[in-house]
Amino acid sequence: MKPITEQRRQELIADCEKEIEHAEKLLLSAGLAIGWRKVHENNLLKHQIALASLTAAPEVSEIESVHPENGNTIIHLRRGGLKNISPEDIAEYEMIETEKFYTAPPVPVIKLPDEIEGIEHSEYGAGKKDGWNLCLDEIKRRNGLGE
């Protein structure tokens, strides 16, 4: 699956929510032909699946810790990862979150820096802005984010 920017992720979430609402309204309306009902049911299901992927949060995390007395490595599953575990316990048991498990596969999101805008007052400023923005464009291109 191709990564997307956080801004694009938010746009897709809003679009899915709108499409789900629209499909639900159509399915509630009387007089919808059987063939069209199936089309709208499929459309609703596709958008619900996409929304689940776009808003996926880890259900369970695998936590690895080391017993302080005997040095044995302990692996266990925990809802919420390392949240609600005191920093002292995390340090004492050398806890690390090794893997996250999802109920729906998450969409990979890329965080990109903003473009530099504005009027430059020197050749250095103009070159810095142009170089920064060209580099950012190349990062987008290489990640298939041509916008």
C-alpha positions as CSV (number, residue, x, y, z in Angstrom):
1,M,0.0,0.0,0.0
2,K,1.4,3.4,-1.0
3,P,2.0,5.8,1.9
4,I,0.1,9.1,2.1
5,T,0.5,12.4,3.9
6,E,-1.4,13.1,7.1
7,Q,-3.3,15.9,5.3
8,R,-4.4,13.4,2.5
9,R,-5.3,10.9,5.2
10,Q,-7.7,13.4,6.9
11,E,-9.2,14.3,3.5
12,L,-9.8,10.6,2.8
13,I,-11.4,10.1,6.2
14,A,-13.8,13.0,5.6
15,D,-14.6,11.6,2.1
16,C,-15.3,8.1,3.5
17,E,-17.6,9.4,6.2
18,K,-19.5,11.4,3.6
19,E,-19.9,8.5,1.3
20,I,-21.0,6.2,4.2
21,E,-23.6,8.6,5.2
22,H,-24.8,9.0,1.6
23,A,-25.0,5.2,1.0
24,E,-26.9,4.7,4.3
25,K,-29.5,7.3,3.3
26,L,-29.9,5.6,-0.1
27,L,-30.3,2.2,1.4
28,L,-33.0,3.5,3.7
29,S,-35.0,5.0,0.9
30,A,-38.0,3.1,-0.4
31,G,-38.3,2.0,-4.0
32,L,-34.6,1.3,-4.6
33,A,-34.2,-1.4,-7.3
34,I,-32.6,-4.6,-6.2
35,G,-29.6,-4.1,-8.5
36,W,-29.0,-0.6,-7.2
37,R,-29.4,-1.8,-3.6
38,K,-26.5,-4.2,-4.1
39,V,-24.4,-1.5,-5.7
40,H,-25.0,0.8,-2.7
41,E,-24.4,-2.0,-0.2
42,N,-21.0,-2.8,-1.8
43,N,-20.2,0.9,-1.9
44,L,-21.0,1.2,1.8
45,L,-18.9,-1.8,2.7
46,K,-15.9,-0.6,0.7
47,H,-16.0,2.8,2.4
48,Q,-16.4,1.3,5.9
49,I,-13.4,-1.0,5.3
50,A,-11.3,2.0,4.0
51,L,-12.4,4.1,7.0
52,A,-11.3,1.3,9.4
53,S,-7.9,1.2,7.7
54,L,-7.5,5.0,7.8
55,T,-8.4,5.2,11.5
56,A,-6.8,2.0,12.7
57,A,-5.3,2.0,16.1
58,P,-3.3,-0.8,17.7
59,E,-5.5,-3.2,19.5
60,V,-2.7,-5.0,21.4
61,S,1.0,-4.6,21.8
62,E,3.7,-7.1,22.3
63,I,5.8,-6.1,25.3
64,E,9.3,-7.5,26.0
65,S,10.7,-7.1,29.5
66,V,13.6,-8.5,31.5
67,H,13.1,-9.9,35.0
68,P,15.4,-7.8,37.3
69,E,16.4,-10.8,39.5
70,N,17.1,-13.6,37.1
71,G,17.5,-11.7,33.7
72,N,14.9,-13.9,31.9
73,T,13.2,-12.2,29.0
74,I,9.4,-12.1,29.3
75,I,7.2,-11.5,26.3
76,H,3.5,-10.7,26.9
77,L,0.6,-9.0,25.1
78,R,-1.0,-5.9,26.6
79,R,-3.8,-3.5,25.5
80,G,-2.6,0.0,25.2
81,G,1.1,-0.8,24.9
82,L,3.3,0.9,27.5
83,K,0.6,3.5,28.4
84,N,-0.5,3.4,32.0
85,I,2.8,1.7,33.1
86,S,4.9,3.8,35.4
87,P,8.3,5.0,34.0
88,E,9.9,3.3,37.0
89,D,8.5,-0.1,36.1
90,I,9.5,0.4,32.4
91,A,13.0,1.2,33.5
92,E,13.3,-1.6,36.1
93,Y,12.0,-4.3,33.8
94,E,13.6,-2.8,30.7
95,M,10.3,-2.9,28.9
96,I,10.1,-2.2,25.2
97,E,7.2,-2.4,22.8
98,T,8.3,-4.8,20.1
99,E,5.2,-5.1,17.9
100,K,1.7,-3.7,17.5
101,F,-1.3,-5.7,16.4
102,Y,-4.2,-4.1,14.6
103,T,-7.8,-5.2,14.0
104,A,-7.5,-3.5,10.5
105,P,-4.3,-2.8,8.6
106,P,-3.3,0.8,9.0
107,V,-2.5,3.0,6.1
108,P,1.1,4.1,6.1
109,V,1.4,7.8,6.7
110,I,4.5,9.9,5.8
111,K,5.2,13.2,7.6
112,L,6.7,15.8,5.3
113,P,8.1,19.2,6.3
114,D,6.3,22.2,4.9
115,E,7.5,24.1,1.9
116,I,9.3,27.3,2.5
117,E,7.3,30.2,1.2
118,G,7.8,34.0,1.2
119,I,9.9,36.6,-0.4
120,E,13.7,36.3,0.0
121,H,15.9,39.3,0.7
122,S,19.1,37.7,-0.6
123,E,20.5,35.3,-3.0
124,Y,21.2,32.9,-0.1
125,G,17.6,33.1,1.0
126,A,16.3,32.4,-2.5
127,G,18.7,29.5,-3.0
128,K,17.8,28.0,0.4
129,K,14.1,28.2,-0.4
130,D,14.5,26.8,-3.9
131,G,16.8,24.0,-2.8
132,W,14.5,23.0,0.1
133,N,11.4,23.0,-2.1
134,L,13.1,21.0,-4.9
135,C,14.3,18.4,-2.4
136,L,10.8,18.2,-0.9
137,D,9.3,17.7,-4.5
138,E,11.8,14.9,-5.1
139,I,10.9,13.2,-1.8
140,K,7.2,13.3,-2.8
141,R,8.0,12.0,-6.3
142,R,10.0,9.1,-5.0
143,N,7.2,8.1,-2.6
144,G,4.5,8.4,-5.3
145,L,3.0,11.5,-3.8
146,G,2.9,13.6,-6.9
147,E,0.5,16.4,-5.9
